[in-house]
Amino acid sequence: GENVEQHPSTLSVQEGDSAVIKCTYSDSASNYFPWYKQELGKRPQLIIDIRSNVGEKKDQRIAVTLNKTAKHFSLHITETQPEDSAVYFCAASEGFQKLVFGTGTRLLVSP
Amino acid sequence: NAGVTQTPKFQVLKTGQSMTLQCAQDMNHEYMSWYRQDPGMGLRLIHYSVGAGITDQGEVPNGYNVSRSTTEDFPLRLLSAAPSQTSVYFCASSYGTVNTEAFFGQGTRLTVV
């Protein structure tokens, strides 16, 4: 089955810096790669997703890149703000909504 | 429009007790699923359903049962609670079975003593 690895487990940046979180997946049949943000004590919420027919997607300060050959995808957050502090999860799915999640990255943005 | 609603929010069980975690969605989503979240392990799929009357096992199904008698409801049953089932449980729903955004409930924090 699918296995998703996520790095780093924690990431501390200064406000205004960029943050990059990386994930690798094992199943070449996976074709959907969402990213979820989870604030302390809250539910995970989708922030951006990418499908395997696209190499990059951007939404304001957030972007995701996908390298199908290397089987890795990354989340890029530019101009980080304190409210970006949260745990971020990547996931992969080959279909039918069966998401396999990474272990999460705790992002801390210091003012 | 309440989205995905889970009850209860907190529960303490004794080892061996059984209970049902409730999940309901009002978005007419076909796909519903249950995940458990443990520190350092992300979210792991327990069971899922692609429609009323259809359920299947996920990555960690042992000790849990589900049923889907209606589109709206997807309860998770713990048959005989064990300390290893101490976790935060999330229910999620999605429109259709082709990959789309999963909407999560607010979670149930379960402690088994």
Interface residues (C-beta under 8 A of the other chain):
Chain A: G1 V4 Q6 S9 N31 Y32 P34 K42 R43 P44 Q45 L46 D49 R51 F89 S93 G95 F96 Q97 K98 L99 V100 F101 G102 T103 G104
Chain B: Y31 S33 Y35 G40 M41 G42 L43 R44 L45 Y48 V50 G58 E59 F90 S94 T97 V98 N99 T100 E101 A102 F104 G105 Q106 G107
